[in-house]
């Protein structure tokens, strides 16, 4: 039986090895799981658009959730929305954050791209 001790480490290494830091087994090799999620077609996705102010020091952001797909497609959609709206934001963890209250504009852009949307 392999003894693995988990320690707190920086976020990048933790994400790479899921907390495995040390093993007493000299033959231990960490197994990486490459889960490539296929991106659903635009017309099959129902994206939720909502206004969020929690833990943002009172500033409002437009939050787009329920995206099903890989990180590259998420980032390209986030880049499209940020450029069309002319604001900053980020795209990670299957969420796109657009600075400001731009729910209607984001909904129009996503509808033109073929996504189904729902305002929350």
Number of C-alpha atoms within 10 A of each C-alpha: 5 10 10 14 11 13 11 10 12 9 10 9 13 15 11 10 12 13 17 17 15 12 15 11 11 7 8 12 8 11 7 9 6 6 7 9 10 10 16 12 11 16 12 12 17 15 21 17 22 17 19 18 13 10 8 9 7 9 12 17 21 21 26 26 16 14 21 20 16 16 17 12 15 21 17 12 17 22 18 14 21 20 12 12 16 11 12 14 18 16 21 12 11 15 19 25 22 26 20 18 16 18 18 12 13 21 20 13 15 18 14 10 12 14 18 16 19 12 12 10
